Amino acid sequence: MQSPLPVRDGVNATRLRLPDEGPWDTAMDYMMHRWGHIDPQGIEDRFDAGEIVGEGGVPLDRRTRLEDHTFIWYYRTLPPETRLPVELSILHQDDHILVVDKPHFLPTTPGGTYIQESALVRLRNQLNLPDLIPMHRLDRMTAGILLLSTNPETRGNYQVLFEKRQVQKEYECVSAAEPAAGHPAVDFPVVVRNRMTKSRSYLLAEVIDGEPNAETRIELLKTYDAGTHASEPTRRGLYRLEPHSGKTHQLRVHMASLGLGIVNDAFYPDLLDKAPDDYTKPLQLLARGIRFVDPITREPVEYRSRLQLSEAPA
């Protein structure tokens, strides 16, 4: 549903669905019930200023009845954020798409404590493109190629490519050269298939019984000496990953399932205690490239990341 309020400071207005019934006479009564313990005066001021609107952009006031609107929109009060010490690089821009190198630690879209400090909001503000929308997402801890739509009129053409799996993605990661103890040896290249699920209430994706919905082809590109750890030489491997589905944390789960958890992964195979970001130890996972037939030009295109994994061989 299209918001009647424009993007402001790179951030979309928040949409709220009002309940069909309840012990509230007005829309303001309901908002006070939800958030009045945080900032009751601020809620009243927004209604008085006409900053909360319904369908068609109609301003609401203190007396607007609950049943008058199904959805309302408003701008959240954003907390101050410390700028993350990472930068985006623009690789390609035309009348339809924008391709960037997203760094580690920067989320793709606003969420949680990261609003202004997200790739989408940074780029909207930097390029004055309020209609910018990502065509896919990278985890906050994953770096590399990110494709965004700059043109609402042609956005659907690119969305169809992703929906029909006509976009080929290539990743690289660094892990151990051999599977961890208790895991069998792997004859590369290998295809991992299983059924994955991820709930919003739980940090980790899980593998469950059932028809596979996640598939990744994994190839070992090279092994190399990564120095000495605990008095023993450390051998690592650089891997190419080609996902044929797009489940949350899919690549991290599939590597861990082989006993080859990605270097600096705080989630898989073991969930580590939450700690502040260590910018010297990024997750060694990179979206290296993306290929597809451009729906506008009808020509095959490929975009490649210029970033390098810090633990990969030179």
C-alpha positions in Angstrom: 0.0 0.0 0.0 1.4 3.3 -1.1 2.2 5.7 1.7 0.5 9.1 1.4 3.5 10.7 3.2 6.8 11.2 1.3 10.1 9.8 2.4 11.7 12.1 4.9 15.4 12.2 5.7 15.7 8.9 3.7 13.2 7.1 5.9 9.7 6.0 5.0 6.7 7.0 7.2 5.5 4.3 9.5 2.2 2.6 8.7 0.0 1.5 11.6 -3.1 -0.7 11.3 -5.9 0.4 13.6 -7.9 -2.4 15.3 -11.5 -3.0 14.1 -12.8 -2.8 17.7 -11.6 -2.3 21.2 -12.0 -0.1 24.3 -10.7 3.0 22.4 -13.0 5.7 21.0 -10.4 7.5 18.9 -7.3 6.8 16.9 -5.4 8.9 19.5 -6.7 6.8 22.3 -5.3 3.7 20.6 -1.9 5.3 20.0 -1.8 6.4 23.7 -2.5 2.8 24.6 0.4 1.7 22.5 3.0 4.4 23.2 1.6 6.9 25.7 4.0 5.6 28.4 6.9 6.8 26.2 5.9 10.2 25.0 2.3 11.2 25.6 2.9 14.9 24.9 4.6 14.1 21.6 1.6 12.0 20.4 -0.8 14.8 21.3 1.4 17.4 19.5 1.5 15.3 16.4 -2.3 15.0 16.2 -2.7 18.8 16.8 -0.2 19.5 14.1 -1.9 17.2 11.6 1.3 15.1 11.3 -0.6 11.8 11.5 -2.6 11.0 8.4 -5.0 8.4 7.1 -5.8 7.1 3.6 -5.3 9.7 1.0 -3.2 11.8 3.3 -6.2 13.1 5.4 -4.8 14.6 8.6 -6.2 13.1 11.8 -7.0 15.1 15.0 -7.7 14.2 18.6 -11.3 13.5 17.8 -10.9 11.2 14.8 -12.9 8.1 15.5 -11.1 4.7 15.6 -13.4 3.2 13.0 -12.8 6.1 10.5 -9.5 4.6 9.3 -8.0 1.2 8.8 -4.4 2.5 8.3 -2.7 5.6 9.5 0.8 6.9 8.8 3.3 9.0 10.8 7.0 9.8 11.1 8.8 8.1 14.0 11.0 10.2 16.2 14.4 8.8 15.4 17.1 8.4 18.1 20.5 9.8 17.4 22.9 7.3 15.8 26.7 7.0 15.8 28.0 6.8 12.2 29.4 3.4 11.5 33.1 3.6 10.3 32.4 1.9 7.0 31.6 3.3 3.5 29.6 2.4 0.5 31.0 2.4 -3.0 28.9 3.0 -6.1 29.8 0.6 -9.0 27.0 1.5 -11.5 24.1 3.9 -11.8 21.6 4.5 -14.6 18.0 5.5 -15.1 16.7 2.2 -13.6 19.2 0.7 -11.2 22.0 1.4 -8.8 24.7 -1.2 -8.0 26.9 -0.7 -4.9 29.4 -2.5 -2.8 27.9 -2.7 0.7 30.5 -3.0 3.5 30.4 -5.4 6.4 28.5 -4.2 9.5 26.1 -1.9 7.5 22.5 -3.2 7.3 20.8 -3.1 3.9 17.5 -1.6 5.2 16.5 0.3 8.4 15.6 -1.8 11.4 16.2 -2.0 15.1 18.9 0.5 16.2 20.0 1.1 12.6 17.9 3.6 10.8 20.1 6.4 9.3 23.0 3.9 9.5 21.6 1.6 6.8 22.7 1.3 3.2 19.2 2.3 1.9 18.9 5.5 4.0 22.5 6.5 3.4 22.1 6.2 -0.3 18.7 7.9 -0.5 20.2 10.9 1.3 23.5 10.9 -0.5 22.0 10.6 -4.0 18.7 12.4 -3.4 16.8 9.4 -4.5 13.8 9.0 -2.1 12.2 6.3 -4.3 15.3 4.0 -4.0 14.4 0.4 -3.1 16.7 -2.6 -2.7 15.9 -5.6 -5.0 17.4 -8.1 -2.5 19.1 -8.0 0.8 22.5 -8.8 2.3 22.9 -9.6 6.0 24.4 -6.8 8.0 27.6 -8.8 8.4 27.9 -9.7 4.8 29.6 -7.4 2.3 29.5 -7.1 -1.5 27.2 -6.5 -4.4 23.8 -4.9 -3.7 21.3 -4.0 -6.5 18.7 -1.3 -6.0 15.9 0.1 -8.1 16.0 3.8 -8.8 12.8 4.0 -10.9 9.4 3.0 -9.6 8.1 2.7 -13.2 10.5 -0.1 -14.1 10.9 -1.6 -10.6 8.6 -4.5 -11.4 10.7 -5.6 -14.3 13.6 -6.3 -12.0 11.5 -7.8 -9.2 10.2 -10.4 -11.6 13.8 -11.5 -12.3 14.3 -12.3 -8.6 10.9 -13.9 -8.2 11.5 -16.2 -11.1 15.1 -16.9 -9.9 16.6 -15.5 -13.1 19.4 -13.8 -11.2 22.6 -15.7 -10.6 24.5 -14.8 -7.5 28.1 -15.7 -6.6 29.6 -15.4 -3.1 33.0 -16.1 -1.7 33.9 -17.1 1.9 36.9 -18.1 4.0 36.7 -21.2 6.2 38.9 -24.0 7.4 40.5 -26.1 4.7 39.2 -29.3 6.3 35.9 -30.0 8.1 35.8 -29.8 11.9 36.2 -33.0 13.9 33.1 -35.2 13.7 32.2 -34.2 10.1 33.1 -36.3 7.1 35.5 -35.3 4.4 33.8 -33.3 1.5 34.4 -34.1 -2.1 34.1 -30.6 -3.8 32.2 -29.3 -5.6 29.2 -30.2 -3.5 25.6 -29.2 -3.5 23.9 -28.8 -0.1 20.1 -29.1 0.0 17.8 -29.0 3.0 14.7 -27.4 4.4 15.3 -24.2 6.4 13.1 -21.9 8.5 13.7 -18.7 10.3 11.3 -17.1 12.8 11.4 -13.4 13.6 11.5 -14.3 17.3 14.7 -16.3 17.1 18.1 -15.2 15.9 19.1 -18.4 14.2 17.9 -20.1 11.1 17.1 -23.8 11.6 17.2 -26.9 9.5 14.0 -29.0 9.7 12.6 -32.1 8.2 10.7 -31.8 4.9 11.0 -31.0 1.3 14.2 -29.0 0.6 13.7 -25.3 0.0 17.4 -24.2 0.2 20.1 -25.2 -2.2 23.8 -24.0 -2.5 26.6 -25.2 -4.7 29.9 -25.0 -2.9 33.3 -25.1 -4.6 36.8 -25.0 -3.0 38.9 -22.5 -4.9 42.1 -22.9 -3.1 43.7 -23.8 0.3 46.5 -21.8 1.9 48.6 -21.3 5.0 47.0 -18.7 7.3 49.7 -18.7 9.9 50.1 -20.4 13.2 47.4 -20.9 15.8 48.0 -22.7 19.1 51.4 -23.7 17.9 50.0 -25.5 14.9 49.9 -24.3 11.3 46.5 -23.1 10.2 45.2 -24.1 6.8 42.2 -22.3 5.4 40.2 -22.5 2.2 38.7 -19.9 -0.1 35.3 -21.1 -1.3 32.9 -20.1 -4.1 29.2 -20.3 -3.1 26.3 -20.3 -5.6 22.9 -20.2 -3.9 19.9 -21.3 -5.9 17.5 -20.1 -3.3 17.5 -17.1 -0.9 16.8 -18.2 2.6 18.0 -16.1 5.6 21.5 -17.1 6.6 21.4 -19.9 4.0 25.1 -19.8 3.1 26.3 -19.6 6.7 24.1 -22.6 7.7 25.2 -24.6 4.7 28.9 -24.1 5.3 28.5 -24.9 9.0 26.6 -28.1 8.2 29.7 -29.3 6.4 31.9 -28.6 9.5 33.2 -25.5 7.7 31.8 -22.6 9.6 32.7 -19.2 8.0 35.6 -17.4 9.7 34.3 -14.8 12.3 30.7 -16.1 12.2 29.2 -15.3 15.6 26.1 -17.4 14.9 27.1 -20.6 13.2 28.0 -23.3 14.1 27.9 -21.8 17.6 26.0 -18.8 18.9 28.5 -16.6 20.7 27.6 -14.1 23.4 26.6 -10.7 22.0 29.5 -8.3 21.9 30.2 -4.9 20.4 31.2 -5.0 16.7 34.9 -5.7 16.1 35.6 -4.0 12.9 39.0 -5.8 12.6 37.2 -9.2 12.4 34.4 -9.0 9.8 32.5 -12.1 8.8 34.4 -13.6 5.9 31.5 -13.7 3.5 31.3 -11.6 0.3 28.7 -11.2 -2.4 31.2 -11.4 -5.2 29.0 -11.0 -8.3 25.5 -10.9 -9.8 24.4 -11.8 -13.3 21.1 -11.5 -15.2 19.6 -10.4 -18.5 18.7 -6.7 -18.0 14.9 -6.5 -18.6 15.2 -3.0 -20.1 18.1 -3.4 -22.5 17.6 -7.2 -23.0 21.4 -7.6 -22.7 23.2 -9.9 -20.3 25.0 -7.9 -17.5 27.3 -8.8 -14.7 28.4 -6.7 -11.8 31.4 -7.7 -9.7 32.5 -6.6 -6.2 35.8 -4.7 -5.8 36.0 -5.6 -2.2 38.4 -8.3 -0.8 37.9 -10.6 2.2 40.5 -9.6 4.8 41.4 -13.3 5.5 41.5 -14.4 1.9 44.9 -14.9 0.2 46.2 -11.9 -1.8 
